[in-house]
Amino acid sequence: MNPRRRRPPGSWISAPWRGLSLLIAAALLGCAARPHPPTPASVADLLVEAEADALAGHHTAAESHYRLALELAPDDPEIPLALAELYRRWQHPEEAVAALDLARQRGAAEDEVAARHLSLLLDARAWDEATTLAEELLTRDPTATVALDALTKAHLERGTCADALTTARRAVAAGSAYTETVTTLALLSGAYAELTDLAPSLALDPAACGNACDRTLGLRLVRDQRWGLAACLLEQAVTAAPENAEVRIWYGEALARTGRAQAAYAQLRKGVEIDPELPQGWLLLGTLLLSTGDLQQARIALLNAHRLDPDSPAPCLAIAELKAQTGLYREVDTWAEAALERAVDDVAIAKAVARFYLVRGIGERSVGERAGELALRLAPDDGEALTLLGWGRLARGQVAPALEALDRAVAAEPARAEAHYWRARALLALGATARADAAFTRAADLGYRP
């Protein structure tokens, strides 16, 4: 179990929003450095082709069409708005902000620009900035559902559950039909009977769960990895049952997943104090400590998790990460091997171990290579397993066998961007430059950024 990597707030987004200059926008959106596609008959034709390419996931081609359209229609504000949406879906936030700035310069309505910028802030998990912008929009139109929906989401992820409930009520009263907002209102207001239609996977019989409905729903939200809502429901469950260790540790994990490490630590620590024999509590506490850099305390927690559940591969893999962070690479092999021994039929663990070695560039053969081969034996048509196998072969200089595995990977899972990237690297190593360029482009279209 690799320790999670917390996503930092979207620091790139605030500076451009406070005044990204037209010069920067022109540089990001300029066409001189990139070749144009053949010129169609009109801007309208270009936009049709751009939309078709975007719909097919050919983002690079769509970008080229939009750029040429920008030149041919230098005053049209709708083109940069469409380009900004392409960049948002493509996960190119800086370019999206530049496109929005250009749209504003061309006279696009400020609310249209702001609404798109709000989507970028939510994608970046920049909750404070999203809150500020949504509130600005609501000062102009208190019933703007796009702002109310966004504000509800931001409140959830910041852990201000009462504010999320208030905003969700406002959004629904203003006419929002956004499923997440309506579901949030049902969950936070206790209207659990409505979940049968809104969220069937969460549906329950309120009469059957009685006073434990918050706990039941909170744990189901954990299962679905809906961490903001899970934190709100489990906070209520902890209040109702403060000595329930399981509820405590999953509340702590929900807090950790929404970026509140200090509060998460307090809950996880309290959970293992209530029930020191609960291995999952020590494991989650240990992985949190790993992510915050407290390696000594992480070691204690993870060894406790291993002691209490010696047959589980997860603590072994987490301890391997701990050893890698402290530079003890010989011990890394020991713990990674232990993880594999405890999960000989578990393809997910085999892939996790193989990736562990490849990402870190350690262990040219040994455990990492065996993990990749095991993953392939367990799932011979799995796109990720084939990608990891090809990546590993390429790292060892086995270029032709690497390409064979990566060809199979993209055939098995055409949308796996990582497979296209490593296939491009293999093709480049073999001197097949044109094919490599096409594979690099496909990886970029699918959002891969090495």
N, C-alpha and C positions, 0 to 999 in steps of 0.2 A: 504494500500500500504506500504509494508515494505520498509524501506530505503535499497538501494542496498548495498552490501558489495563489496568494491573494492578489486580486487585480487592483492596481493602484487607481485612485481617482483620475478622471480624464483631464490631467493638468494641461494638455495641449489645447483644450477647448476654450479656456477662459480668455487667454490673451488675444486670440484671433477675434473673439466676440467683442472684446472691448475696443477693437479698432484695427482690424487687419487691413493694411494699406492696399490701395488699388495696384500699386507696384508689385506687391507680393502676389496678389490675385492674378495679375497678368503673367507673372513668372510661372506660377503653377499651372495656369490655364493656357500658356503660350503654346504655339504649334510648331515653332521653328525646330525644336529638338526631336520631333516625332514625325514619321512619314504619314501622309494622308492616304486614305483609301481612294480609289478612283472616284472622280467627282460625278455624282448623279445629276439628274436634270435640274433639281430644285432643292431648296431647303426642306420642303415638305417630304420629298423622297428621302433625304438624309435622315429626317426624324423617324420616318417609317422604318428604315433599315436599322437605325439605332435602337428603337423600341423592340424590334424583332430580335436583334442580337442580345439585348439585355434580357429579354424573356428566355432566350435559349442559354443564358449563362455565359455568353461570349462577351465579357465585359471590356476586354481590350479593344475589340472591333467597335463596340458601341461607343466607347470613349472617343475613338477616332472620328466617328460620324458626328457626334455631338460637337467636337472641337471645330470641325470644318463648318458645321452649321453656325457656330458662334461667330466665325469670321464672315460668313456670307450674310448673316443677319445681325449686324453689330448693335442694334438697339432693342432686340427682342428679349424681354426679361424671362420668358417662359423656358427658353433653352437652358440657361444656367440653372434654373430651378430643377429641370429634368435631369441635368448632369449631376447636380448635388444629390438627388435621390439615387442615381446610379452609384455614385461614390459611397453613399451610406450603406447600400446593400452590399457593396463590394468591400466594405470595411476599410475605406480610405478616408478617415475623418478629416485630416488636414486639407485634402483636396476638396472635400465636401464644403468645408467652411469657406474656402476661397471661392468656390462656385456661388455660394450664397451671398458673399460679399459683392461679387460681380452682378448678381441679380438685383441686389439693392441699388447698386450704382446705375443700373438700367431702369430703375423705377418700379421694381416689383413691390407689391403691397407689403408693408412691414409685418403685418400679422402672418402672411404666408411665409415670409422668410423666418420669422421667429418660431413658427410651428415646426418647421423643418429642423431648425437649430435645436429645438427642444427634443426632437427624436434623436439627434446626435448625442446630446447630453445624456439621455437615458441609456443609449447603447454603450456609452463610455462609463456608465455607473457614476457619473458626476452628480450625485444626488443634491448636494447643496446648491450647485449652480442651476440645476434643473428646477429646484424649488424657487429660486429667485426669479428665473425667467418666467415660470408658470404664473407666479404671483403678479409679475408685471403685466402679463397678458390679461389676467383676470381684473386688473384695475381698469382696463379698457372695455372688457366684456365679461362681466361676472358669470355669464352662463356658457362661456367657451368650453365645450366638453373636452376638446383636445388638451387644454390646459388642466382641467379638473382631473381627467384620467391620468395625466402625467404626474400631477401633484399627489394623487392617491398612491401611485407607485413609489414616488420618492419618499413619502412619509413611511410607507411600509418598510422600505429598505433602510431607512435611517432609524427605524425602531420606534417611531412616534405613532403608536397604534391608534390612540384616541383621535389624533389628527387625521389619520388615514380613514377612520370610520366617518368622521364628519365630512371629509372631502368626498368620499364615495357617495354619501347621501346627497350631497349637492350635485354631483355628477349625474346620478340617476334621475334626480328631480329635474335636471336641465335637459334630460333626454338621452343621456349616454346609454348605448346598448353594448358597449365594449364588455366582452365576457369577463375579462379579468376584474374590471371594476365592479360589475354586478356580483360576481362571485365573492369578491372581497367584502362587499356590503353584507351579503348573506352570512358569511363566516363570522365577521366581527360583530354583527348585530344578534347573532344566535338564531338566525332564521334557517336552521339546518334542514328543515323539510324541503326548502327550495333547491337544495343541492342535487336532488334526483334528476332534475332536468338540466341544471347549470353545469354540474360536474359529477357525472355518474360514478367516477372512480372514488369520489369522496362521500358518496351517499351513505347515510346510516339511518337507523331507527332511533330518534331521540329518546323514545320511551325505554329502549333497551339499554342505551349507554348511560342514562340517568345523569348523575353528577360528573361522570367521567368523559363526557362528549368532547370537551376541549382537549383532553389527553389523546383520545382516539383519533380525532381529526388532526391534531398536531403531528402525531406519529405518521399518519397517512401523508401529510404534506411533506414530512421529511423523506418518506419513501419516494415521493414525486419530485424531490429536490426543489420545492417551492419555499425557499428558505425565509423570505420576508414574512409571509403568512404563517409559516410554521413557528417562527419566533413569537408572533403575537398570540397564537393559540396556546403555545406551550408556556408562555409567561403566565397566562391565566391558570393553566393546569398546575404550575409550580405554586402559585398562590393558594390554590385549593388543596394541594397535597405536597407540602414543603419537604416531607421526608421521603418522597419517592425518588430514589436515586436515578432510575432510568429516565424519568421525565427531566430531571436536572441535567443529565449529561446531553440529552438531545436538544434541550433548550440551549445549552452551552454551545453545541455544535452549530445550531442555527444562528446564534450570535456570531460565531467565528466566520461562518460562510457569508454573513452580511457585513463583515469588516469591523466588528466590534470586539477586538481581541482581548482587551482588558476585562470587559464584562463577561466574555466567554470563559476566560481563565477562572474567574470567580465562581461561575456556575459549575464548571468541570471539576474544580478543586473541591467544591462542596459535595458534588456527586460522589467522588471517590472517598470522601470522609464519611458520608452516610453509609456507603457500601464498598469497603476496600477490597472486596472479593469480586468485583465486577470488572472483568477484563476489558470490555468495550470502553468503559470510562477511562481507564489508564491509557488505552490506545489513542483515544481522541485527545486526551490531555497531552500525551507525548507528541502527537503530530502538530498540535497547536504550538507547543513549545519549540519544536523544530522550526516552524515557520517564522517564529519571532526571534530565533537565534539563541535561545536559552538551552544550549546543548547539554549542560550538566544535568539540569532538571529533566530535560527530555529523555536522557539516558535512563534515569531512575524510573520514570513513568513507563517507558517502553519495555524495560526489563521486567517490570511488574506485570505488564500485559502479557509478555511471553511466559512468565512463570505461571500465571493463572490460566493461560490457554496455550499450552505448549504445542498443540497440534495445528494451530492456526498459522497460515503463511503471512498474514498481514503484519504482525509485529516484527517478524523476521525481515521483511522488506523495508519496513520503516527504520529498523536498526541498521540495515545496510546503507540507507540514506544518511543516517547519523554518522556512520563510519566514513562515508565519502566526504561529508562536510568537515570532518576532522582530519582528513588526509590519510586515514588508516586503510589503504586500499587492499592490503592482504586480508584484513578482516571483512572487507566488503564482500569478497568472494565467499567467505564462510557463511555469512548471513544470507546472501542471495541464493546460494546453493541450498541452504536450509529452507528458504521459502519455496523453492522448486520441489524439494523432497516432500513437502507437506501439501503440495497441490499438483500431483502428477497427472491428474485428469482435468485440470483447470486451465483452459486456454487463456483466460483473462490474466491470471498470474504469470503464465509463461510470457505473454506479450509484455506485461509490465516489467518483468526482469530484463527481457531483451531491450526494451526501450530505455530502461535505466542505464544500461551500459552504453548504448549508442549515443544518447543525449550527452552523456558526460565524457565520451571519448576515452573510456578506460576499459582495460581488459580486452585486448584484441581478439582473443579466442575464448577459452575457458567457459565460464558460466554463461556469459552473454550469448555466445554463439550457440551453446547447447540449448539455451532458452528459446532462441529463434527457431531452431530445428524442431524442438518439442512443440512449439506453437503451431508449426506447419503440419506436423504429424496429427495433432489433435483437430486441426481445422484446415485441411488442404486447399480449400477454396476461399479462405478468408482474406479479404483485401488487405487488412492491416498486417496480418501475419506474413503475407507475401511481400509487402512493402518493407517490413522490418528485416526479412531475410535478404532482400535485395540490397538494402542499405548496408547491412552488415557485410555482405560479400564485397560491395564497393569499397567499404572502409579497409578491407583486407587486400585490396588490389585485384580481386577476382571479377574483372569487369564484364566479360561475356556471360558468366553465370549470373551476375547481378542483373544484367539487362533481361535475361530470360525470366527471372523471378519478377522483375518489375513490369515486364510485358503482361505477365499473368495477373499481376496486381491491378493494373488499369483495366484489364478485360473483366476481372471479377467485380471491380468497384470503380466505375468510370468517374465518379464524382470525388474520389479521394485525391485531394490536391497534393498531398505529400508524396503519393506514388508517382504522379506526373513529374514532380520536381526531381526526385532521385533518378527517375528514368531519364530525364534530361541530362543529369550529371553523368550518367553512364554513357549515354549517346555522345556527349561531348568528349568523354575520355576515349571513345572509339573513333573520334574524328568525324562523326556524322553531324556536322554543324547545323545544317538546315533542319533536320529532324529534331535536334536538340532545341533549337530556337522555338519550334512549334510546341514542343513539350513544356518548355519554360513558360510560353505564353498561356498554355492551358492551365498550368499550375497557378499562374498569376490570376487568370480569370476566375479560378475557384477560390482565390483569397489566400494562397500560400505565401508566407513571407519568411524566408529562412533567417 
